[in-house]
Amino acid sequence: MRRIREVLRLQAAMGDSISAIARGGSMSRSTVREYLGRAKIAGIDAASAAAMTDEALEAALFPPPAEPKRPLPDWAKIDEELRKHKHLTRKLLWLEYKADHSDGYEFSQFKLLLKAWQKTSGRGLSMRQVHRGGEAVQVDWAGDKFTIVDQGAEREVNIFVASLPCSGLIYAEGCWTQGAEDWLSAHVRLFRFIGGVPAKVVPDNLKTGVTHASYWDPVINASYAALIKHYGTVVLPARVRKPKDKPSAENAVTQVYRWLLAPLRNQQFFSLPEFNTALAARVTELNDRPMAPPREGSRRSLFEAVERAALKPLPAEPYEVGEWRLRLKVNVDYHVVIDRRYLYSVSHALVHKEVDAFLTPALVQIYHRGERVASHPRLTGQKRESTLPEHMPPAHSAIAKRTPDWLREEAARIGVATREYVERLLTGRDHVEQGVRSCLGILRLAGKYPDRIEAACQRALAAGARSSGFVEDLLKHGRPLPEMIADEGAGHHANLHPPGTYH
């Protein structure tokens, strides 16, 4: 518009000489001729142009070409439909529009007009975000995978990616799966890598992190929530299908593709640790590379200068990765079933109540209302049950103690003869339970006759008896308990005459 105003001013001062105006305005004669022609058609001279704004002058000189009248759809309604229905596409809406208006716009123009409307209405615009040091870390899984050879077979590796938005520091590692254990373990290693904990973690809405996706009140997976609580931070998931909520992670994924995975494409790896070692070297190189102007330094230098001090300190111990099992019912036998086959005991007072279990590869910890009530080594293989004696009611505990070894220990405390007689009872029956019951009878008698039980067992051993009834008869009827009969004779007895009685 400035050049057009100058042409009109020169025309007023120098007349209609095209050549003179072109020389004075340093432009071609064809351009001068076009400008003057448009001004003549619009009836505009230098004076009227001076009173007009650039927008008004442009509209007068360059009116839009006349287009055939075509029906326009209700753009506001179409935009609302796209936001309301998850699987609705612009192509389907255009087909519906064309069904009602056969003379309407084609699909390419339909998309352009919709995009123009969204911009003028404020839709489709991006808000500039200000990222502060230590404020957040954004995490995501890369869509593409990397293939390595594991134990002679090709296997795909998932790439976990994280980025600190303020400094742009990037972290990446390979995991076999996108399951809960790999997801949690990757976070533990991420926090160790950056040497601290940001104020918030921004993940996607994957099921291992978010049980129920909701912008207003998301439900965080129990195991993920436990990890976040351990590190003293919070989770703020991105909105569903809104990658703009975590642009730093999205950009980090692109950088990982370009500067980490692409350079490694021709290398062959035979284990996950080998691959992660090579990947870590590339991550270090990427973070130390100078950033493009106008930014100065590298991601690492900016992190050390701005974010390192803003991070929360790491806890004294790293989080032990495990899995939560919630709302488990305590059975009538005061055991909890885990993995449909393994039984773990809790206090008998919790029968019919609900508990939560936290499982690690080595340990099973059971909680009731947030308080740990039991801890067991995790069972594997053929062993199906773990029962702690302190969880039993007194009657069950007493019965559980009735084992051959326990009986031998109790008998040994009484005396040698009692120990030997108990051993005879245990080994002299067709079934061990029969011997156990007889031995319990001996221990019961020991409680009633503590001073005489040892002598009674000596007499029973000498007599070759094999029952608790023999010992009970000796003690119950108060029969005398002479010394043990010597091996070389019958010993003393009231019914035997002394030597020399008969000649």
Beta strands, then each sheet from edge to edge (+ up, - down):
strand 1: 136-141
strand 2: 146-150
strand 3: 153-163
strand 4: 170-175
strand 5: 200-202
strand 6: 210-212
strand 7: 219-220
strand 8: 234-235
strand 9: 323-329
strand 10: 335-338
strand 11: 342-345
strand 12: 354-359
strand 13: 363-368
strand 14: 371-377
strand 15: 385-386
sheet 1: 2+ 3- 1+ 5+ 8+
sheet 2: 2+ 3- 4+
sheet 3: 6+ 7-
sheet 4: 9+ 12- 13+ 14-
sheet 5: 10+ 11- 15-
end
